[in-house]
């Protein structure tokens, strides 16, 4: 079975927007090597009733450091916007001067001069608008990229326990949708909220100065606008959060459907999966419509209030002009300025809605940044690695469990020795193997390599010392060569060929472009055995001191398994090996066997010794052992106990 591809993989490194570095002399430093730039969370504040109080904008404010590399551009953006705003405000004043001066006095020279001045102001305003948009583009996109880079690096550092709790669609929604929401606010909403409020204040002051009775009418209209904003803030925030969470749920459904398409089709469950997706989409639609209704009412009132105010101003202004209490030029300038307030006031609804969405999005992003990383990097290093692995009273329990999955694990594996781990399904073999490379941390006791607690080792060195090949291998959407060299990018062609030979993965040479063929997402275009062989070759190529094989031969046919096992015998010489085994042929690769039962290691010895002395071991590896018969016996016993009751 070959990969479903159309071209070789082409990978180029792009560091142009890799996020800010830590300072001079940090060439090659990435976001993985430094903490994220987001500011620490503020201390909790509690009200008189003991309830937690928090500011909605706190998470957004914490991201201010990402703006610092682009502060010159943001400052220029504000300056351009302020100067453009000033030019827009001056134009009505020039109009007043034209009407009350040259037009009233029939001064053609003055009319032309003031007309050209007004035209120049309009051109300045348009030019500044162009420069503002040009300057802000790189600043906002760079800020978004910096946050996204740190967010992805944080996800890489967080332990398996975190990823086990979170849906990948929720993480994707935060990485893409929520960050775009924050970017749009930083590039548009934040500036215009500031400029609109400034324009409302300045124009209101000028209107009061022109003719204070009408200015008071305009000032009075601001109070209902403020009341509406405060009234709708909490409800809009609640609906925005629900929309964003439900968007993540829909994204998770899409991702699961894409990854599990073979299973869905194989079981004919397309209708069932679609129904679940459709229900999530309908919930998202209904919540979005609730938000639209709220926003529509809000915006309608914000449109009505300025219009009503304008009608009142026109009526009283005409009367005042007729009574010579203000000039015609003043009335025209007043109305023009009044009209210039219609957009800022009406836009407040949209801008405040965008601000609430950005605050909610920032909260969702901050949840990931604030997630505790239980697996922290150590500071020790092993100079000359020998590969002695010891489990000393080790235990493990999942965070949401009440009992230990594994407990009282004691095992000493000498350098170069291979130990087969044998146990019934569900006995904790996969959890056992995940403890060695610290995909999970022990919750009691310790694991050492060459006498050093693995929690004290640098993770970069530990993951170099220990390589793992999983039962359910993960391949990435890149070339077969890149998948193979994931753990050792500097491997030579001869070393790659040797690893392929060990894993009996020669099929890669038959792909359309050989090793340069791009493997489909998750490697689904390959068979299960092909994926396992590539994953095994990847682990072998890393040349670790400790090689962990989590039942990596389960999908191979008997003939291929025999060839792989023969090659592994050569590879495991001088390498400390932990091999999860279900078959007797795999057990024979090991020097000793450790039997896992009841969450702990009950017996350790050679294959022959355990066959002679441990009936449970014989049952696990016996050809006559039938799991279905065992289940029937358990069911029969249960029925007898129920009948006795």
Buried (B, 14 or more C-beta within 10 A) or exposed (E): EBBEBEEBBEEEEEEEEBBBBEEEEEEEBEBEEBEBBBBEEEEEEEEEEEEEEEEBBBBBEBBEBBBEBBEEBBEBBBBBBBBBBBBBBBBBBBBBBBBBBBBEEEBEEBBEEBBEBBEEBEEBBEEBBEBBEEBBEEBBBBBBBBBBBBBBBBBEBBBBBBEEEBBBBBBBBBBEBBBEBBBBBBBBBBBBBBBBEBBBEBBBEBBBEBBEEBBEBBBEBBEBBEEBBEEBBEBBBBBBBBBBBBBBBBBBBBBBBEBBEEEBEEEEBEEEBBEBBEEBBEBBEEBBEBBEEBBEEBBEBBBEBBEEBBEBBBEBBEEBBEEEEBBEBBBBBBBBBBEBBBEBBBBBBBBBBBBBBBBBBBBBBBEBBEBEEEBEBBEEEBEEBEBBBBBBEBBBBBEEEEEBBBBBBBBEBBBBBBBBBBBBEEBBBBBBBBBBBBBBBBBBBBBBBBEBBBBBBBBEBBBBBBBBBBBBBEBEBBBBBBBBBBBBEEBEEEBBBBBBBBBBBEBBEEBBBEBBBBBBEBBBBBBBBBBBBBBBBBBBBBBBBBBBBBBBBBBBEEEBBBBBBEBBEEBBEEBBBBBBBBBBBBBEBBBBBBBBBEBBBBBBBEBEBBBEEBEBBBEBBEEEEEEEEEEEEEEEEEEEEEEEE
